[in-house]
Amino acid sequence: MKNKVHNIHLINTRILALCLLFSSVQTKAQKSSTQHLAPSIAAPSVLLKNQKPTAHWIWDSGPDNPLNYYLLIRKTFELQQIPTEAEAFISAFAFADVYINGKLVDRFPTNCDPEFQVYEKFDVSGYFKKGTNTISAMVYNFGTGMHHRINGRGGFFFQAKLNLGENKVLALNSDNTWRVKKADAWDNQTEMRSSDAHLIGFVEKYDARNMPEGWNESKFDHTKWQAARMLGIPPMAPWNKIVVVERPPLFHEIVYPVRHWFVGNKIVYDFGKEITGKPVIELFAKNAGANFEMGTAERLLPDSTILYKERVNYTDYYTAKKGNAELESCHLAGIPLLVGYRQR
């Protein structure tokens, strides 16, 4: 079934909620896949788990601490064989969604004080292939202190060793051979969600027409992107201490709404429970440039619409490209009972 709202078709009238669950409520399969990874937090140090840092923090050529800023990063390299082991230390400020060959590895790092910057030790051995490989990341920087975030500066760090057998090891270090580009799909001039400044963060405004198609895949051509600017090898200001964290990977669960209804030009989806995650909408746009907004909330108004703009504005704005699209919020939210949609 398809719902038509002006020139947008919502496929099967559903929103896919991509949930990154931090709780201990897991299935048996999920527990068995992560139980060998006992979480640990190392004491502040100048080393990465007894290893000397060799990778650089990197950024683009712009301001050090831009406000509400999204940056795309890529590194492509060749492998003659699949590594038997691959261990990486990954960090970012404020956070980064990291992909290898187009597959999401995880979001890094756990929220931290930049004075004691977290570097997550991660097993990435299952992501590589023979031939051309690509590591990519979408990095977000708040550019200001938040109620839940200490101010710092934008940056990305990746240091890995790939064991290729026969005593051959390939080092992968973020440096000026990596490529970077401002993610123009996001508007970084949006307002904050709350009139109480710095309480939560910024409204997200995303234009799918401006997102490079396949940017995180190996076949993408990034030769016109700029070379990354090397900031330095840690420890360095503002990341003066190294804290290595080992944790199981977060698991992703797709949660579908249990019901939906229409109120004027709005569609309201009820997920039936509290969810921590990112709303995902699958749609077909007849024409590029169709605009819509999406909000999340816990309370219903008397007219059966949701309360998502009062006090704290949980509205995000999206512009669709032509054809099929899957639009996903960048920022995690405590997605509660309802998700709202309407054509603008």
Secondary structure, DSSP 8 states (H G I E B T S, - for coil): -EEEETTEEEEEEEEEEEEEE-SS---HHHHHHHTTS--EE--SBSSBTTB---S-EEE-SS-SS-TTEEEEEEEEEEESS--SEEEEEEEEESEEEEEETTEEEEEE--S--TTEEEEEEEE-GGG--SEEEEEEEEEEE--S-BTTB-----EEEEEEEEEEETTEEEEEE-STTSEEEE-TTB-TT--BSBSSTTSS-B--EEEGGGS-TTTTSTT---TTSEE-EEEESSSBTTB-EEEEEE----EEEEE--SEEEEETTEEEEE-SS-EEEEEEEEEEESSTT-EEEEEEES-B-TTS-B--SSSB--EEEEE--SEEEEEE-SS-EEE-SEEEEEE-
